[in-house]
Amino acid sequence: MVDLKVLADAVIRGDAKECARLTQEGLDDGLSPQVLLNDGLMAGMAVIGERFKCNEIYVPEVLIAARAMKAGMAILRPRLAETGVKPVGKVVAGTVKGDLHDIGKNIVCMMLEGAGFQVTDLGNDVAPERFIQAIKEQDAQIIGMSALLTTTMLNMKGTIEALKAAGLREKARVMVGGAPVTRRFAEEIGADGYAENAAVAVEKAKELLAVH
């Protein structure tokens, strides 16, 4: 029987091949996809999130761990769909229009997925209309926006205004982040949450949806 701690360790070490092998082995042993996800993959990413928050590890280590988690998720996802397991929440994320930076946003998406959220990553240079379309298509409860340039930060405000105009502002909570973004700026543009890093973004998303 697969030891779930060993699976979590494979995520923490960033060993994608081992992650995929142990996940498949766990399914073959009769473990439920939910148990493998919660007590294996997500448990490993929770440790990574905590270490990242405490500055014990940095972006490269997070990316490597997230890739390992994704290798396991690729095997679990079809099985989770079969069992009808619901995500803890649905998030649409992207870097705002005019901004091509996406490393920070990618990490946030991976960490959210590792925490059980269903994430639709729209990429970078995302226009307000694209966010709106994705919210409608995915029935998302949270929209996550990132910016790395001071010149594109105002496009966060533009997207929030577009959400209001489309009648979606009450439907979706808005989270913002990125190097030049501050809590004060988030409040000024009417965002619901601000996160200074990916680990905090996961906490904030859970807080906004009252998930424990």
SEZA-959945 format. One line per 4 residues: number of its first residue (from 1); their letters; for each residue y, z, x of N, C-alpha, C. Coordinates in Angstrom, 2 decimals, padded with zeros to 5 digits, always signed. Example, Ala and Ser with C-alpha at 12.3 -4.5 7.8 and 13.67 -1.06 7.14 Angstrom:
2
1 = as = -005.69 +007.80 +013.19 -004.50 +007.80 +012.30 -003.30 +007.80 +013.20  -002.25 +007.08 +012.85 -001.06 +007.14 +013.67 +000.03 +007.87 +012.90;
This chain:
212
1 = mvdl = -001.21 +000.00 +000.86 +000.00 +000.00 +000.00 +001.25 +000.00 +000.88  +002.20 -000.85 +000.53 +003.44 -000.95 +001.32 +004.24 +000.34 +001.24  +004.69 +000.81 +002.40 +005.56 +001.99 +002.47 +007.00 +001.51 +002.22  +007.61 +002.00 +001.15 +008.96 +001.54 +000.78 +010.01 +001.92 +001.83;
5 = kvla = +009.74 +002.99 +002.56 +010.66 +003.38 +003.64 +010.65 +002.33 +004.76  +009.47 +001.78 +004.99 +009.34 +000.73 +006.02 +010.11 -000.52 +005.59  +010.05 -000.82 +004.28 +010.81 -001.96 +003.74 +012.32 -001.71 +003.88  +012.74 -000.50 +003.53 +014.17 -000.15 +003.67 +014.60 -000.25 +005.13;
9 = davi = +013.72 +000.20 +006.04 +014.02 +000.11 +007.47 +014.16 -001.33 +007.94  +013.36 -002.23 +007.37 +013.43 -003.65 +007.74 +014.80 -004.21 +007.36  +015.32 -003.75 +006.21 +016.68 -004.17 +005.81 +017.70 -003.63 +006.80  +017.58 -002.34 +007.11 +018.54 -001.69 +008.02 +018.53 -002.36 +009.39;
13 = rgda = +017.33 -002.72 +009.86 +017.22 -003.39 +011.17 +017.66 -004.85 +011.11  +017.70 -005.40 +009.89 +018.08 -006.81 +009.74 +016.95 -007.77 +010.04  +015.71 -007.32 +009.81 +014.53 -008.15 +010.09 +014.14 -008.92 +008.81  +014.69 -010.13 +008.68 +014.50 -010.92 +007.45 +013.03 -011.30 +007.22;
17 = keca = +012.32 -011.68 +008.29 +010.91 -012.08 +008.15 +010.06 -010.92 +007.66  +010.29 -009.74 +008.27 +009.54 -008.55 +007.88 +009.86 -008.14 +006.45  +011.12 -008.30 +006.08 +011.58 -007.97 +004.72 +010.84 -008.83 +003.70  +010.80 -010.12 +003.96 +010.12 -011.05 +003.05 +008.62 -010.74 +003.00;
21 = rltq = +008.02 -010.48 +004.16 +006.57 -010.20 +004.23 +006.22 -008.93 +003.45  +006.99 -007.86 +003.69 +006.71 -006.58 +003.02 +006.96 -006.65 +001.51  +007.99 -007.42 +001.12 +008.28 -007.57 -000.32 +007.11 -008.27 -001.01  +006.64 -009.35 -000.40 +005.50 -010.09 -000.97 +004.25 -009.21 -000.99;
25 = egld = +004.04 -008.48 +000.10 +002.88 -007.59 +000.20 +002.94 -006.52 -000.90  +004.15 -006.01 -001.14 +004.34 -005.00 -002.18 +003.98 -005.54 -003.56  +004.42 -006.76 -003.84 +004.07 -007.39 -005.12 +002.56 -007.59 -005.23  +001.95 -008.06 -004.11 +000.50 -008.28 -004.10 -000.27 -006.97 -004.30;
29 = dgls = +000.33 -005.86 -003.83 -000.30 -004.54 -003.98 -000.13 -003.98 -005.40  +000.68 -004.69 -006.20 +000.86 -004.25 -007.59 +002.10 -003.39 -007.83  +002.96 -003.28 -006.81 +004.20 -002.54 -007.02 +005.13 -003.36 -007.91  +005.90 -002.68 -008.75 +006.79 -003.41 -009.66 +007.99 -003.96 -008.89;
33 = pqvl = +008.51 -005.12 -009.32 +009.70 -005.69 -008.66 +010.86 -004.70 -008.65  +011.00 -003.92 -009.74 +012.09 -002.96 -009.84 +012.00 -001.87 -008.77  +010.78 -001.38 -008.52 +010.57 -000.33 -007.51 +010.87 -000.89 -006.12  +010.40 -002.10 -005.85 +010.66 -002.73 -004.55 +012.16 -002.95 -004.33;
37 = lndg = +012.85 -003.32 -005.42 +014.29 -003.54 -005.33 +015.03 -002.22 -005.12  +014.77 -001.23 -005.99 +015.52 +000.03 -005.95 +015.19 +000.89 -004.73  +013.88 +001.09 -004.49 +013.48 +002.04 -003.45 +013.26 +001.40 -002.09  +013.29 +000.07 -002.06 +013.13 -000.63 -000.78 +014.42 -001.31 -000.34;
41 = lmag = +014.70 -002.47 -000.95 +015.86 -003.27 -000.53 +017.20 -002.56 -000.75  +017.40 -002.03 -001.96 +018.69 -001.39 -002.25 +018.86 -000.09 -001.47  +017.75 +000.61 -001.25 +017.81 +001.85 -000.46 +018.28 +001.54 +000.96  +017.78 +000.44 +001.52 +018.20 +000.03 +002.86 +019.67 -000.35 +002.91;
45 = mavi = +020.11 -001.12 +001.91 +021.52 -001.54 +001.87 +022.46 -000.36 +001.62  +021.99 +000.66 +000.93 +022.81 +001.85 +000.69 +023.11 +002.55 +002.02  +022.10 +002.60 +002.90 +022.29 +003.20 +004.23 +023.30 +002.37 +005.02  +023.15 +001.04 +004.96 +024.07 +000.14 +005.66 +025.50 +000.35 +005.15;
49 = gerf = +025.64 +000.45 +003.83 +026.96 +000.65 +003.23 +027.61 +001.93 +003.71  +026.82 +002.98 +003.78 +027.34 +004.29 +004.22 +027.75 +004.24 +005.69  +026.92 +003.60 +006.52 +027.23 +003.50 +007.96 +028.48 +002.65 +008.19  +028.60 +001.58 +007.39 +029.77 +000.70 +007.51 +031.04 +001.46 +007.13;
53 = kcne = +030.94 +002.25 +006.07 +032.07 +003.03 +005.58 +032.53 +004.04 +006.63  +031.55 +004.59 +007.37 +031.86 +005.61 +008.39 +032.16 +004.99 +009.76  +032.29 +003.65 +009.79 +032.56 +002.92 +011.05 +031.48 +003.13 +012.11  +030.25 +003.37 +011.67 +029.14 +003.50 +012.62 +028.57 +002.14 +012.97;
57 = iyvp = +028.74 +001.18 +012.06 +028.34 -000.21 +012.32 +029.49 -001.12 +011.88  +029.41 -002.39 +012.27 +030.51 -003.31 +011.98 +030.00 -004.57 +011.26  +030.92 -005.50 +011.04 +030.62 -006.70 +010.23 +029.33 -007.42 +010.65  +029.10 -007.69 +011.95 +027.88 -008.44 +012.29 +026.60 -007.76 +011.81;
61 = evli = +026.54 -006.42 +011.98 +025.33 -005.69 +011.56 +025.16 -005.75 +010.04  +026.27 -005.69 +009.32 +026.20 -005.76 +007.85 +025.67 -007.13 +007.43  +026.18 -008.17 +008.05 +025.74 -009.53 +007.71 +024.25 -009.72 +007.98  +023.78 -009.19 +009.11 +022.36 -009.33 +009.47 +021.48 -008.58 +008.47;
65 = aara = +021.91 -007.36 +008.09 +021.15 -006.57 +007.12 +021.15 -007.27 +005.75  +022.30 -007.82 +005.38 +022.42 -008.49 +004.08 +021.52 -009.73 +004.03  +021.40 -010.44 +005.14 +020.51 -011.60 +005.18 +019.05 -011.17 +004.99  +018.71 -010.05 +005.61 +017.35 -009.53 +005.46 +017.08 -009.16 +004.01;
69 = mkag = +018.05 -008.49 +003.39 +017.91 -008.11 +001.98 +017.74 -009.36 +001.11  +018.50 -010.40 +001.43 +018.44 -011.65 +000.65 +017.06 -012.30 +000.76  +016.42 -012.16 +001.94 +015.08 -012.73 +002.12 +014.09 -012.05 +001.16  +014.25 -010.75 +000.99 +013.41 -010.03 +000.04 +013.77 -010.37 -001.40;
73 = mail = +015.08 -010.47 -001.65 +015.57 -010.80 -003.01 +015.08 -012.16 -003.48  +014.98 -013.11 -002.55 +014.53 -014.46 -002.90 +013.11 -014.42 -003.49  +012.30 -013.48 -002.99 +010.94 -013.33 -003.50 +010.93 -012.55 -004.82  +011.81 -011.55 -004.90 +011.83 -010.68 -006.09 +012.51 -011.31 -007.31;
77 = rprl = +013.53 -012.14 -007.06 +014.37 -012.61 -008.17 +013.57 -013.24 -009.33  +012.65 -014.17 -009.05 +011.89 -014.77 -010.17 +011.08 -013.72 -010.93  +010.53 -012.74 -010.21 +009.72 -011.69 -010.85 +010.59 -010.75 -011.67  +011.79 -010.46 -011.16 +012.72 -009.61 -011.91 +013.12 -010.30 -013.22;
81 = aetg = +013.34 -011.61 -013.13 +013.72 -012.38 -014.33 +012.60 -012.32 -015.37  +011.35 -012.44 -014.89 +010.18 -012.39 -015.79 +010.11 -011.05 -016.53  +010.41 -009.96 -015.81 +010.29 -008.63 -016.41 +011.52 -008.26 -017.23  +012.53 -009.14 -017.22 +013.72 -008.91 -018.03 +014.61 -007.78 -017.52;
85 = vkpv = +014.51 -007.49 -016.23 +015.34 -006.43 -015.66 +016.81 -006.86 -015.69  +017.64 -006.02 -016.25 +019.06 -006.36 -016.39 +019.84 -005.89 -015.16  +020.81 -006.68 -014.68 +021.65 -006.22 -013.57 +022.54 -005.06 -014.02  +023.01 -004.26 -013.07 +023.89 -003.14 -013.45 +025.24 -003.65 -013.94;
89 = gkvv = +025.56 -004.89 -013.58 +026.81 -005.50 -014.04 +026.90 -006.92 -013.50  +027.81 -007.70 -014.08 +027.99 -009.09 -013.63 +029.37 -009.26 -013.02  +029.38 -009.81 -011.81 +030.63 -009.98 -011.06 +030.85 -011.44 -010.70  +032.09 -011.88 -010.86 +032.50 -013.20 -010.37 +033.47 -012.94 -009.23;
93 = agtv = +033.21 -013.52 -008.06 +034.05 -013.23 -006.89 +034.48 -014.50 -006.18  +035.64 -014.43 -005.54 +036.11 -015.58 -004.78 +037.37 -015.24 -003.99  +037.63 -016.05 -002.97 +038.89 -015.95 -002.24 +039.90 -016.82 -002.98  +041.10 -016.30 -003.16 +042.07 -016.97 -004.04 +042.55 -018.32 -003.51;
97 = kgdl = +043.17 -019.07 -004.41 +043.66 -020.41 -004.12 +044.55 -020.42 -002.87  +044.30 -021.40 -002.00 +045.10 -021.55 -000.79 +044.56 -020.80 +000.41  +043.52 -019.97 +000.19 +042.98 -019.15 +001.28 +041.54 -019.57 +001.57  +041.26 -019.88 +002.83 +039.93 -020.38 +003.19 +039.06 -019.33 +003.89;
101 = hdig = +039.56 -018.09 +003.98 +038.81 -017.04 +004.66 +037.76 -016.46 +003.71  +036.54 -016.26 +004.23 +035.53 -015.76 +003.30 +034.53 -014.76 +003.86  +034.67 -014.34 +005.13 +033.68 -013.42 +005.70 +033.69 -012.09 +004.94  +034.88 -011.51 +004.74 +034.98 -010.24 +004.02 +034.44 -010.34 +002.62;
105 = kniv = +034.82 -011.43 +001.95 +034.34 -011.66 +000.57 +032.82 -011.82 +000.54  +032.27 -012.51 +001.53 +030.82 -012.70 +001.59 +030.09 -011.36 +001.72  +030.64 -010.48 +002.56 +030.02 -009.16 +002.75 +030.06 -008.37 +001.45  +031.21 -008.42 +000.77 +031.34 -007.70 -000.51 +030.29 -008.22 -001.51;
109 = cmml = +030.14 -009.54 -001.58 +029.16 -010.13 -002.51 +027.75 -009.67 -002.18  +027.40 -009.67 -000.88 +026.07 -009.25 -000.47 +025.82 -007.78 -000.78  +026.83 -006.94 -000.53 +026.69 -005.50 -000.78 +026.57 -005.22 -002.28  +027.33 -005.96 -003.08 +027.25 -005.80 -004.54 +025.86 -006.19 -005.04;
113 = egag = +025.36 -007.31 -004.50 +024.03 -007.77 -004.90 +022.98 -006.73 -004.48  +023.18 -006.15 -003.30 +022.27 -005.12 -002.80 +022.30 -003.86 -003.64  +023.38 -003.68 -004.41 +023.51 -002.50 -005.27 +023.08 -002.80 -006.71  +022.53 -004.00 -006.92 +021.98 -004.32 -008.24 +022.88 -005.12 -009.17;
117 = fqvt = +024.02 -005.58 -008.66 +024.91 -006.42 -009.47 +024.46 -007.88 -009.40  +024.70 -008.60 -010.49 +024.50 -010.05 -010.47 +025.84 -010.66 -010.05  +025.84 -011.37 -008.93 +027.10 -011.86 -008.36 +027.15 -013.38 -008.38  +028.24 -013.91 -008.91 +028.50 -015.35 -008.83 +029.61 -015.54 -007.81;
121 = dlgn = +029.27 -016.09 -006.66 +030.23 -016.29 -005.57 +030.84 -017.68 -005.69  +032.13 -017.73 -005.99 +032.82 -019.01 -006.19 +033.32 -019.63 -004.89  +033.14 -018.91 -003.77 +033.59 -019.44 -002.48 +035.05 -019.13 -002.21  +035.72 -020.05 -001.50 +037.12 -019.81 -001.17 +038.02 -020.86 -001.84;
125 = dvap = +039.34 -020.66 -001.72 +040.32 -021.57 -002.31 +040.06 -021.75 -003.82  +039.86 -020.62 -004.51 +039.47 -020.66 -005.92 +040.70 -020.59 -006.83  +040.88 -021.62 -007.63 +042.01 -021.68 -008.56 +041.77 -020.74 -009.75  +042.85 -020.26 -010.39 +042.71 -019.37 -011.55 +041.78 -019.95 -012.64;
129 = erfi = +041.89 -021.26 -012.87 +041.08 -021.91 -013.91 +039.58 -021.78 -013.62  +039.24 -021.82 -012.33 +037.83 -021.71 -011.93 +037.31 -020.30 -012.19  +038.14 -019.28 -011.90 +037.77 -017.90 -012.20 +037.52 -017.74 -013.71  +038.45 -018.30 -014.47 +038.36 -018.18 -015.95 +037.09 -018.85 -016.47;
133 = qaik = +036.82 -020.04 -015.97 +035.61 -020.78 -016.39 +034.35 -019.97 -016.06  +034.33 -019.39 -014.86 +033.14 -018.63 -014.42 +032.94 -017.36 -015.25  +034.04 -016.69 -015.59 +033.95 -015.48 -016.42 +033.32 -015.82 -017.77  +033.76 -016.93 -018.34 +033.22 -017.36 -019.64 +031.75 -017.75 -019.51;
137 = eqda = +031.43 -018.51 -018.47 +030.05 -018.99 -018.29 +029.07 -017.85 -018.01  +029.51 -016.90 -017.17 +028.61 -015.83 -016.73 +028.69 -014.57 -017.58  +029.68 -014.54 -018.48 +029.90 -013.34 -019.29 +030.12 -012.13 -018.36  +030.95 -012.36 -017.33 +031.16 -011.35 -016.29 +032.07 -010.22 -016.76;
141 = qiig = +031.79 -009.02 -016.24 +032.61 -007.85 -016.58 +033.63 -007.54 -015.50  +033.40 -008.08 -014.28 +034.31 -007.81 -013.16 +034.65 -009.13 -012.47  +035.93 -009.26 -012.11 +036.35 -010.38 -011.27 +036.84 -009.77 -009.95  +036.29 -010.25 -008.84 +036.68 -009.76 -007.52 +037.45 -010.84 -006.78;
145 = msal = +038.67 -010.50 -006.35 +039.50 -011.48 -005.63 +039.82 -010.99 -004.22  +039.74 -011.91 -003.26 +040.03 -011.57 -001.87 +041.12 -012.50 -001.34  +041.92 -011.97 -000.40 +042.93 -012.79 +000.30 +043.10 -012.24 +001.71  +043.26 -013.14 +002.67 +043.49 -012.68 +004.05 +044.89 -013.06 +004.53;
149 = lttt = +045.56 -013.89 +003.75 +046.90 -014.32 +004.14 +047.94 -013.70 +003.19  +049.04 -013.24 +003.76 +050.10 -012.67 +002.90 +050.65 -013.74 +001.96  +050.60 -014.99 +002.40 +051.14 -016.08 +001.58 +050.28 -016.38 +000.36  +049.00 -015.98 +000.39 +048.13 -016.28 -000.76 +047.93 -015.06 -001.66;
153 = mlnm = +048.41 -013.90 -001.22 +048.23 -012.67 -002.03 +048.80 -012.82 -003.44  +049.92 -013.53 -003.54 +050.55 -013.67 -004.85 +049.70 -014.48 -005.83  +048.75 -015.24 -005.30 +047.86 -015.99 -006.18 +046.90 -015.06 -006.93  +046.77 -013.81 -006.43 +046.02 -012.80 -007.17 +046.76 -012.49 -008.47;
157 = kgti = +048.07 -012.31 -008.33 +048.89 -012.03 -009.52 +048.82 -013.21 -010.49  +048.90 -014.43 -009.94 +048.83 -015.63 -010.77 +047.53 -015.71 -011.55  +046.44 -015.30 -010.90 +045.13 -015.33 -011.58 +045.08 -014.30 -012.70  +045.64 -013.11 -012.45 +045.68 -012.08 -013.50 +046.51 -012.56 -014.68;
161 = ealk = +047.63 -013.22 -014.40 +048.47 -013.78 -015.49 +047.69 -014.83 -016.29  +046.91 -015.65 -015.56 +046.11 -016.68 -016.22 +045.02 -016.05 -017.09  +044.45 -014.93 -016.62 +043.45 -014.22 -017.43 +044.06 -013.72 -018.73  +045.28 -013.20 -018.62 +045.99 -012.72 -019.83 +046.21 -013.87 -020.79;
165 = aagl = +046.69 -014.99 -020.26 +046.98 -016.16 -021.10 +045.72 -016.69 -021.79  +044.58 -016.52 -021.11 +043.31 -017.01 -021.68 +042.67 -015.99 -022.61  +043.31 -014.82 -022.75 +042.78 -013.78 -023.62 +041.57 -013.06 -023.05  +041.43 -013.09 -021.70 +040.26 -012.49 -021.05 +040.57 -011.21 -020.29;
169 = reka = +041.84 -010.81 -020.31 +042.21 -009.67 -019.46 +041.51 -008.38 -019.88  +041.28 -008.22 -021.18 +040.61 -007.00 -021.65 +039.10 -007.05 -021.40  +038.59 -008.25 -021.25 +037.14 -008.43 -021.08 +036.68 -008.11 -019.66  +037.48 -008.53 -018.67 +037.04 -008.39 -017.28 +037.95 -007.46 -016.48;
173 = rvmv = +037.32 -006.51 -015.80 +038.06 -005.64 -014.88 +038.38 -006.45 -013.62  +039.52 -006.20 -013.00 +039.93 -006.96 -011.82 +039.94 -006.07 -010.58  +039.19 -006.48 -009.56 +039.18 -005.79 -008.27 +039.76 -006.72 -007.21  +040.58 -006.16 -006.31 +041.17 -006.97 -005.24 +040.96 -006.30 -003.89;
177 = ggap = +041.00 -007.13 -002.84 +040.85 -006.61 -001.48 +041.19 -007.69 -000.47  +041.11 -007.33 +000.81 +041.47 -008.25 +001.88 +042.44 -007.56 +002.83  +042.49 -008.03 +004.07 +043.27 -007.35 +005.11 +044.71 -007.00 +004.74  +045.50 -007.93 +004.16 +046.91 -007.58 +003.88 +047.11 -006.85 +002.55;
181 = vtrr = +046.05 -006.75 +001.75 +046.18 -006.17 +000.41 +046.18 -004.64 +000.49  +047.05 -004.02 -000.27 +047.14 -002.56 -000.30 +046.92 -002.04 -001.72  +046.67 -000.74 -001.82 +046.50 -000.12 -003.13 +047.77 -000.31 -003.97  +048.92 -000.16 -003.30 +050.20 -000.30 -004.01 +050.37 -001.71 -004.58;
185 = faee = +050.02 -002.72 -003.75 +050.11 -004.10 -004.21 +049.18 -004.32 -005.40  +047.96 -003.77 -005.32 +046.99 -003.91 -006.40 +047.57 -003.35 -007.70  +048.22 -002.20 -007.60 +048.83 -001.58 -008.79 +049.98 -002.43 -009.33  +050.78 -002.97 -008.40 +051.95 -003.78 -008.80 +051.55 -005.02 -009.57;
189 = igad = +050.43 -005.65 -009.19 +050.04 -006.90 -009.86 +049.16 -006.62 -011.09  +048.83 -005.34 -011.32 +048.07 -005.00 -012.52 +046.57 -005.07 -012.37  +046.07 -004.97 -011.11 +044.61 -004.96 -010.90 +044.06 -003.61 -011.33  +042.77 -003.58 -011.65 +042.13 -002.33 -012.07 +041.60 -001.52 -010.89;
193 = gyae = +041.36 -002.22 -009.78 +040.80 -001.52 -008.63 +041.13 -002.20 -007.33  +041.16 -001.38 -006.26 +041.41 -001.89 -004.91 +040.34 -001.30 -003.99  +039.84 -002.11 -003.08 +038.85 -001.61 -002.12 +039.22 -002.08 -000.72  +039.26 -001.11 +000.21 +039.64 -001.48 +001.59 +038.48 -002.04 +002.39;
197 = naav = +037.24 -001.84 +001.89 +036.08 -002.45 +002.56 +034.95 -002.65 +001.56  +033.87 -003.27 +002.03 +032.77 -003.65 +001.13 +032.05 -002.45 +000.52  +031.89 -001.39 +001.30 +031.19 -000.21 +000.78 +031.99 +000.42 -000.35  +033.31 +000.48 -000.18 +034.17 +001.04 -001.22 +034.18 +000.11 -002.44;
201 = avek = +034.08 -001.20 -002.20 +034.06 -002.16 -003.31 +032.88 -001.90 -004.24  +031.73 -001.56 -003.67 +030.55 -001.25 -004.48 +030.80 +000.00 -005.32  +031.37 +001.02 -004.69 +031.67 +002.27 -005.41 +032.66 +002.00 -006.55  +033.69 +001.20 -006.23 +034.73 +000.90 -007.22 +034.16 +000.11 -008.40;
205 = akel = +033.29 -000.86 -008.11 +032.68 -001.67 -009.18 +031.86 -000.78 -010.11  +031.10 +000.14 -009.53 +030.30 +001.06 -010.35 +031.22 +001.95 -011.18  +032.29 +002.40 -010.54 +033.26 +003.27 -011.24 +033.89 +002.53 -012.44  +034.27 +001.28 -012.23 +034.91 +000.50 -013.30 +033.98 +000.28 -014.48;
209 = lavh = +032.69 +000.19 -014.20 +031.72 -000.03 -015.29 +031.01 +001.26 -015.68  +031.43 +002.38 -015.10 +030.83 +003.69 -015.37 +029.33 +003.65 -015.14  +028.92 +003.05 -013.99 +027.50 +002.99 -013.60 +027.24 +004.08 -012.58  +026.14 +004.81 -012.75 +025.81 +005.89 -011.80 +024.51 +005.59 -011.09;
